[in-house]
Amino acid sequence: MRGFFIYGMVMANGFFAGKTVVVMGLGRFGGGIDTAKFAAGSAKKVIVTDMAKESELAKSVAALKGIANIEFHLGGHLEEDFRNCDVVISNPAVPPENKYLKIARDSGREITSQINIFFAVCPAMKIAITGANGKSTTTSLTAHLLKAGLGQAGYAFTNVWLGGNIGNEPLLTILDQIKPTDAVVLELSSFQLEHLAQTQRMPDVSLITNLTPNHLDRHGTFENYCRAKEYMFEMQKLDGCRPAVSVFNGDDKISREWYTKYKNDKGRICYLTGADDVDGKFAAVFPLPGRANLENLAGAFAIAKHFGVSDERIIESLGKFISLPHRLELCGTVDGVRYYNDSIATTPVSVIVALDAFKEPKVIIAGGYDKHIPFDELGREMAKKAKAVVLIGQTAKAISEAIRNGGGATFDISFADSLENAIKAARAKADRGDVVIMSPACASYDMFENFQQRGNMFRDFVKAMA
């Protein structure tokens, strides 16, 4: 994996001065807008290219219209763009063996990514969270608790920013607002960490939530997936002016092993956290259900305490914390049945967390795009803890077989050809006092543009029923 990136040392002012830059991947929801605007600030020319057609990218294109040195090559990539440019800024989801990246690489072009650029020029302390499950919640919680310390006497930071795979802050185009005395809290994916590994730039503070199989369609094996995550600790700078901080979840087997591996490093401070570390006075005011969310809180709490946020500020802020959209989000109550949108649950372990979060009888809507993740454990847990399951998408048959093989020979399983029909089927199976949870265990790309669209549609259908 190493070596597929070429990366130059560049500064924020004149980052791409005089260069032709290809931004690979604009995205229907504007994932490349921030990157394109940043590049246009100094580049001679910026080519924004995407496999999708302009009609599919209308909102994203509109956000860049009027910038004189940006041109669009949409509806497919052109080989000459990658052969003749100076720099390619690639979306992290694009695999390194991609045909067009190979053309750029073979032509000696510089290849980088938005997160690599950000780490190269951002002056603030970088605090990053990764993991298979719970990373969005933990990232949001960490930023929330750190913001609670703002203005506190002797506090480390003057401002706290939220970004990466979470939040709407366009981090590259607001770099001029981020100060060395600020903190930036980032959610990082395995793909982004693979990119950062090429430059060996890693966060000042790193936290792992847990590790279970995910993205095996990209990484091939669980070991490769874990390896991408471990870069965040292995490559932390240990000889800087302040110690690196590494936070591990003691309730997760691999995280515990990594704590043992790294805890004695000179220049590193390690924390081993767990749900039991969050004593009653904090858990009592925390609004999110389930033990897994207490694990998330414990990690965020360790970082907040490391930087001096007082217990009083933490308690006050926890009561104001709002759960993320699409993460066990209550969408409404119909005929005495509560409906929860858990669309962000794209792994089997995420669904097991949802099963454990409620004592009430549970009807689960699951299934989606196949990331080649095994469903054996999920099948056993569903057979034991769910009242019924409605399955959709590419993985419906595989999940059904896992439930049958896991002891649910007579378990109530049904199939639906759309999300709307799945909700109708779940409604028919649920009685007053039950909960219906759309917790897919899978990505959304077989039927939806992304998990947000899937969650928004679920919310709209529930509101229509109500």
C-alpha positions in Angstrom: 0.0 0.0 0.0 2.8 2.4 0.8 4.2 4.5 -2.0 1.2 5.1 -4.1 1.2 8.8 -3.1 3.7 11.4 -4.1 3.5 14.4 -1.7 5.3 17.8 -1.8 6.0 20.1 1.1 3.8 23.1 0.5 2.5 26.0 2.5 -1.0 27.4 2.8 -0.3 30.6 0.9 0.4 29.7 -2.7 -0.3 26.1 -2.0 -0.7 25.3 -5.7 0.7 28.5 -7.2 1.1 28.2 -11.0 -0.1 24.6 -11.0 -2.9 22.7 -12.8 -4.8 20.8 -10.2 -7.3 18.0 -10.8 -10.0 17.5 -8.1 -11.1 13.9 -8.5 -14.7 13.6 -7.2 -17.1 16.5 -6.7 -20.0 14.4 -5.3 -23.7 14.9 -5.3 -23.5 16.4 -1.8 -20.5 18.6 -2.4 -17.7 16.6 -0.9 -15.2 18.2 -3.3 -16.5 21.8 -3.1 -14.2 22.8 -0.2 -11.2 21.3 -1.9 -11.9 22.9 -5.3 -12.3 26.3 -3.7 -9.1 26.0 -1.8 -7.2 24.9 -4.9 -8.6 27.7 -6.9 -7.2 30.2 -4.5 -3.7 29.8 -5.9 -3.7 27.3 -8.8 -3.3 28.4 -12.4 -6.2 26.1 -13.3 -8.5 23.6 -11.4 -10.2 20.8 -13.3 -13.1 19.3 -11.3 -13.9 15.8 -12.7 -16.5 13.3 -11.6 -18.1 10.2 -13.1 -21.5 11.6 -12.5 -23.2 13.9 -15.1 -23.6 17.6 -14.5 -27.4 17.2 -14.1 -26.7 14.9 -11.2 -24.3 17.3 -9.6 -26.3 20.5 -10.1 -26.1 21.8 -6.6 -22.4 21.1 -6.2 -21.6 22.7 -9.6 -23.7 25.7 -8.7 -21.5 26.3 -5.6 -18.4 26.6 -7.8 -19.9 28.6 -10.7 -18.3 31.9 -11.3 -14.8 30.9 -10.1 -12.8 31.8 -13.2 -10.0 29.2 -13.0 -12.3 26.2 -12.4 -13.5 24.1 -15.3 -15.7 21.0 -15.2 -15.1 17.6 -16.8 -18.2 15.7 -15.8 -19.8 12.5 -16.8 -16.5 10.6 -16.9 -12.8 11.2 -16.4 -10.3 12.1 -19.2 -7.0 10.3 -19.2 -5.2 13.4 -20.4 -6.3 15.4 -17.3 -4.4 13.0 -15.1 -1.4 12.7 -17.4 -0.9 16.4 -18.0 -1.8 18.0 -14.6 0.6 18.9 -11.9 -1.4 17.7 -8.9 -4.4 15.3 -8.3 -6.5 15.7 -5.2 -8.3 12.4 -4.8 -11.3 11.5 -2.8 -10.2 9.0 -0.1 -12.9 6.5 -1.3 -11.0 6.1 -4.6 -8.8 3.0 -4.3 -5.1 3.4 -5.0 -5.3 0.9 -7.9 -7.8 3.2 -9.7 -6.9 3.4 -13.5 -6.7 7.2 -13.5 -4.6 7.4 -10.3 -2.2 4.9 -12.0 -2.0 7.2 -15.0 -1.1 10.2 -12.8 1.4 8.1 -10.8 3.1 6.7 -13.9 3.3 10.2 -15.2 5.1 11.4 -12.1 2.2 13.6 -10.9 1.7 14.6 -7.3 -1.2 12.8 -5.7 -2.7 14.0 -2.5 -6.1 14.3 -0.7 -8.1 16.9 1.2 -7.1 15.5 4.6 -3.4 15.4 3.7 -3.5 19.1 2.7 -5.3 20.0 5.9 -2.8 18.2 8.1 0.1 19.9 6.2 -1.1 23.4 6.9 -3.5 23.5 9.8 -1.8 25.2 12.8 -4.2 24.0 15.5 -4.0 20.9 17.7 -5.6 17.9 15.8 -7.7 15.5 17.9 -9.0 12.5 15.9 -11.3 9.7 16.5 -11.5 6.5 14.4 -13.0 3.0 14.8 -15.5 0.7 13.3 -18.5 1.9 15.4 -19.4 4.9 17.5 -16.8 7.2 15.9 -19.3 9.8 14.8 -20.9 10.0 18.2 -17.6 10.0 20.0 -16.2 12.8 17.7 -19.3 14.9 18.3 -19.1 14.2 22.1 -15.4 15.1 22.2 -16.0 18.4 20.5 -19.0 19.1 22.7 -17.1 18.5 25.9 -14.1 20.5 24.8 -16.3 23.4 23.9 -17.7 23.3 27.4 -14.2 24.3 28.6 -14.0 27.5 26.6 -13.6 30.5 28.8 -12.6 28.4 31.8 -9.6 29.8 33.6 -6.4 28.3 32.4 -8.1 26.3 29.7 -5.9 25.1 26.8 -8.0 26.2 23.8 -9.5 29.5 22.4 -11.8 27.7 20.0 -12.9 24.2 19.0 -13.7 23.1 15.5 -15.5 19.9 14.3 -14.7 18.3 10.9 -13.5 15.3 8.9 -16.2 12.8 8.1 -18.6 14.7 10.4 -19.8 18.3 10.6 -20.4 20.8 7.9 -17.3 23.0 8.4 -15.4 23.4 5.1 -12.1 23.1 6.8 -9.8 24.0 4.0 -11.5 27.3 3.1 -11.7 28.4 6.7 -8.0 27.8 7.5 -7.5 31.5 7.9 -9.8 31.4 10.9 -8.1 28.5 12.7 -5.5 29.6 15.2 -2.6 27.7 16.7 -4.4 28.0 20.1 -7.5 26.2 18.7 -8.3 22.5 18.6 -9.8 20.7 15.6 -11.7 17.5 16.4 -11.9 15.1 13.4 -13.6 11.9 12.6 -11.2 9.9 10.4 -11.9 6.8 8.2 -9.6 4.0 7.4 -9.3 5.5 3.9 -8.2 8.9 5.2 -5.7 7.2 7.5 -4.2 5.3 4.6 -3.7 8.7 2.8 -2.2 10.3 5.9 0.2 7.4 6.3 1.9 8.4 3.1 3.1 11.6 4.7 3.4 10.1 8.3 1.4 13.1 9.6 -0.9 11.9 12.3 -3.1 13.6 15.0 -1.7 15.0 18.2 -4.5 13.2 20.1 -5.8 9.8 18.7 -8.7 7.8 20.0 -10.0 4.4 18.8 -13.6 3.4 19.7 -13.4 -0.3 18.7 -12.5 -2.6 15.9 -14.8 -5.1 14.1 -14.8 -6.1 10.4 -15.8 -3.2 8.1 -15.0 -2.1 4.5 -13.7 -5.6 3.6 -14.7 -4.8 0.0 -11.9 -2.3 0.0 -9.3 -3.7 2.5 -9.8 -7.4 1.6 -9.1 -8.7 5.2 -9.9 -7.6 8.7 -6.2 -7.5 9.4 -5.7 -5.0 6.6 -8.5 -2.9 7.9 -7.0 -2.9 11.4 -3.6 -2.0 10.0 -5.0 1.1 8.4 -6.5 2.2 11.7 -3.3 1.5 13.6 -1.4 4.0 11.5 -3.0 6.7 13.6 -1.1 5.5 16.7 2.0 4.0 15.1 2.9 7.3 13.3 2.0 9.8 16.0 4.9 12.2 16.6 6.7 11.3 19.8 9.5 13.8 19.8 7.5 17.1 19.7 7.2 19.9 22.2 4.3 18.1 23.9 3.5 14.3 24.3 1.3 12.5 21.9 -2.0 11.4 23.5 -3.4 8.0 22.7 -6.8 6.8 24.0 -7.9 3.2 23.8 -11.2 1.5 24.6 -10.6 -1.0 27.3 -13.9 -2.7 26.5 -12.6 -3.7 23.1 -10.1 -6.6 22.7 -7.9 -5.2 20.0 -7.9 -1.7 21.5 -6.7 -3.3 24.8 -3.9 -5.0 22.9 -2.8 -1.8 21.3 -2.8 0.0 24.7 -0.3 -2.7 26.0 1.8 -2.2 22.8 2.0 1.6 23.0 1.7 2.5 26.7 5.4 2.5 27.5 6.5 4.7 24.5 8.6 7.7 25.5 6.8 10.8 24.4 3.3 9.3 24.6 0.5 9.5 27.2 -1.9 6.6 27.0 -5.4 6.3 28.5 -7.4 3.0 28.7 -11.0 3.9 29.1 -14.3 1.9 29.5 -18.0 2.3 30.2 -17.4 1.6 33.9 -15.1 4.6 34.2 -18.0 7.0 33.7 -19.4 7.1 37.2 -23.0 7.7 38.0 -22.9 11.5 38.2 -21.9 11.6 34.5 -24.0 8.7 33.2 -27.1 10.1 34.9 -27.2 13.2 32.8 -26.1 11.6 29.5 -29.1 11.3 27.1 -27.9 8.4 24.8 -29.0 4.8 25.6 -26.9 1.7 25.9 -23.5 0.6 27.2 -21.8 1.3 23.9 -22.7 5.0 24.2 -21.1 5.0 27.7 -17.9 3.6 26.1 -18.1 6.6 23.7 -18.6 9.0 26.5 -15.7 7.5 28.5 -13.3 8.2 25.6 -14.5 11.7 25.0 -14.4 12.3 28.8 -10.8 11.2 29.0 -9.8 13.8 26.4 -11.8 16.6 28.0 -10.2 15.9 31.4 -6.7 15.7 29.9 -7.1 19.3 28.7 -8.6 20.5 32.0 -12.3 20.7 31.5 -13.9 20.7 34.9 -16.4 18.1 36.1 -19.0 20.9 36.6 -18.6 22.0 33.0 -18.9 18.4 31.7 -22.0 17.7 33.7 -23.7 20.9 32.5 -22.8 20.3 28.9 -23.8 16.6 28.8 -27.4 17.5 29.6 -27.4 19.6 26.5 -25.9 17.1 24.1 -28.2 16.1 21.2 -27.7 12.8 19.5 -26.6 12.8 15.9 -29.1 12.6 13.1 -29.4 9.0 11.9 -28.0 7.5 15.1 -30.9 6.0 17.1 -32.9 9.2 16.3 -36.5 9.1 17.5 -38.6 10.1 14.4 -42.0 9.7 15.9 -44.6 7.6 17.7 -47.4 5.9 15.8 -50.2 3.9 17.6 -48.0 3.7 20.7 -44.9 2.4 18.8 -41.7 4.5 18.7 -39.8 4.6 15.4 -36.0 5.1 15.4 -33.7 6.0 12.5 -30.3 4.3 12.9 -29.3 4.7 9.3 -25.7 5.4 10.2 -25.5 1.8 11.6 -23.6 0.3 8.6 -22.0 -2.6 10.4 -23.4 -5.6 12.2 -21.9 -4.5 15.5 -23.8 -1.2 15.2 -27.1 -3.1 15.1 -26.1 -5.2 18.1 -25.6 -1.9 19.9 -29.1 -0.9 18.9 -30.5 -4.2 20.1 -28.9 -3.7 23.5 -30.0 -0.1 23.8 -33.7 -0.9 24.4 -35.5 -3.2 26.8 -38.8 -3.0 24.8 -39.7 -5.6 22.1 -37.9 -4.6 18.9 -38.8 -4.9 15.3 -35.7 -4.3 13.1 -35.4 -3.1 9.5 -32.1 -4.2 8.1 -30.2 -4.9 4.9 -28.4 -3.0 2.2 -25.3 -2.8 0.1 -22.9 -5.8 0.5 -19.5 -4.8 2.0 -18.6 -8.6 2.4 -18.9 -8.5 6.1 -20.0 -11.7 7.9 -23.4 -11.6 9.6 -23.0 -14.7 11.9 -22.9 -12.8 15.2 -25.7 -10.4 14.1 -27.9 -13.4 13.2 -27.5 -14.9 16.7 -28.1 -11.6 18.4 -31.2 -10.9 16.3 -32.6 -14.4 17.0 -32.2 -13.8 20.7 -33.1 -10.1 21.1 -35.5 -9.0 18.4 -39.2 -9.6 18.1 -39.1 -9.6 14.3 -37.0 -8.5 11.3 -37.8 -7.0 8.0 -35.0 -7.3 5.4 -34.3 -5.2 2.3 -31.4 -4.8 -0.2 -28.6 -7.0 -1.5 -27.8 -8.6 1.9 -31.4 -9.6 2.8 -30.9 -13.3 2.0 -27.5 -13.4 3.8 -28.9 -11.8 7.0 -31.9 -14.2 6.9 -29.6 -17.2 6.6 -27.5 -15.9 9.5 -30.6 -15.6 11.7 -31.8 -19.1 10.8 -28.3 -20.6 11.4 -28.0 -18.6 14.6 -30.9 -20.3 16.3 -33.9 -18.5 14.8 -35.4 -21.4 12.8 -38.9 -20.2 13.5 -38.0 -16.5 13.9 -40.3 -13.9 12.3 -38.5 -12.8 9.1 -40.0 -11.0 6.1 -38.7 -9.3 3.0 -39.6 -6.0 1.4 -38.7 -4.5 -2.0 -38.5 -0.9 -0.8 -38.0 1.0 2.4 -41.6 2.3 2.4 -42.9 -1.3 2.2 -40.4 -2.4 4.9 -41.8 0.3 7.3 -45.4 -0.9 6.5 -44.4 -4.5 7.2 -42.7 -3.5 10.5 -45.8 -1.5 11.5 -47.9 -4.6 11.0 -45.6 -6.6 13.3 -45.3 -4.0 16.1 -47.7 -3.7 19.0 -48.2 -0.8 21.4 -45.1 -0.3 23.5 -42.7 -1.8 21.0 -40.0 0.0 19.1 -39.2 -0.2 15.4 -35.6 0.5 14.5 -34.2 0.9 11.0 -30.6 -0.3 11.8 -29.4 -1.7 8.5 -26.0 -3.3 9.3 -25.0 -2.3 5.8 -24.1 0.6 3.6 -26.8 2.2 1.5 -25.5 2.2 -2.0 -27.6 -0.5 -3.5 -30.8 1.5 -3.0 -29.8 5.0 -1.9 -27.2 7.7 -2.6 -25.9 7.5 1.0 -27.0 6.7 4.5 -28.3 10.3 5.0 -30.8 9.9 2.2 -31.9 6.5 3.6 -32.4 8.0 7.0 -34.2 11.1 5.7 -36.6 8.9 3.7 -37.3 6.8 6.8 -38.0 9.9 8.8 -40.4 11.2 6.1 -42.3 7.9 5.9 -42.7 7.8 9.7 -44.0 11.4 9.8 -46.4 10.6 7.0 -47.8 7.7 9.0 -48.1 9.9 12.1 
